[in-house]
């Protein structure tokens, strides 16, 4: 793919905001989601994760500042509005290879 790591991350957030379960197509076949004490491995498991997340919480992420990119790594500070009225403050760390997300590790900054 010709997409830069930052462009892939921006496409990821756009698909989440659009409630597009095709967000999983931005992940490598063996991609991983890491966070909250768990790991979701593989594109189809990631697809199921996002389908459930979109159905249950309708997350609407908004960037706080610019993306921070260095080679294959992209970091984003975001606030995520959820359908039940709460907001999460999160830092996402992406590793993007060949235009696809190899891993996304998320750190929840709320206490």
N, C-alpha and C positions, 0 to 999 in steps of 0.2 A: 504494500500500500504506500501511497505517496504522502499520506497525512503525517504531519509532525506530531511528536508526543503532546505538545500543548493543544494542537487542533483536535486530537483524539479526546483529550480531557474535556475540552469545550463541547464536543459532540456528545460526550457522556452526559454532561449536565443538561444539555438541551433535550436529550431523549428522556431524562428523568422528569424534567419540568413538563414535557409533553405527554407524560404518562405512557411512554412507548416501551412495551416489554421487549422490543428489539434492542434495547440497551445491551442485552447480553451478547448481541452480535459484535459488539466492540471489544469483547474479551477473546483472548486466545482460547482454543479448544480446552487447554489444560490450565486456564486462568484460575486465580484464587481471590476470594474476598476474605480479609482477615480483620477481625475486630470483635469487641465485646466478649472476649474469651473463646471465640470460635473461628473456624475456618470453613468456608464453603468452596469446594474444589470442583472444577469442570464447568464448561459453558452451560450445560443443561441444568445443573444444580443452581448455577447463578441465575439462569432464566427463571427457575421456579422461585428463587429468593425474591427477585424483583417483581414478579407477577404478584406474589403475596404482599410485598411491601406497598406496591402501587394500589392494590385493592383495599388494603387495610388502613393505610396512613396517608396516601396521596402526597408523598414528600415533594416539597418545592424548594430546591436548593438555590441559594443566591450567594455568589462570591463576595467575600469581604476582602477587597483589595485585589491585586494582580496575582496571577499564577506565578509560582516560583519554579523555574525549570533549569535543570542541569543534565544534559545528555538525555538518557532514557527516563530520568526521574522528574516527576512533576508534583509539586505540593500545592494544595489549595485550602485556604481557610474559608469555611462556609457557614452560613446559618440555614437551617432547614426548617421551614414551616411545615407542620403536620396537620392533617385534617381535623384532629380533635382539639386544635387551638394551641398546642404547645410548640415551642421552637427549640431546636437543638443547635449547639455551637460545636462544630466538628472541624478537625483537620484531616484531610485525605492525602495520602501519599500513594501515587500511582507509579508503576514501572511499566513503560510502554515500549514494546519491541515490534518493529515492522508495522506500525500503525494500529496494533492491537494491545489491549491491556493485559499484561502478564500477571500483575497483582495490584490490588487496591487494599491498602491498610488504612483503616479509619480509627481516629482517636477522638473520643468524645470529651470535650472540654468543660461540659457542665459538671457541677458538683452537687 
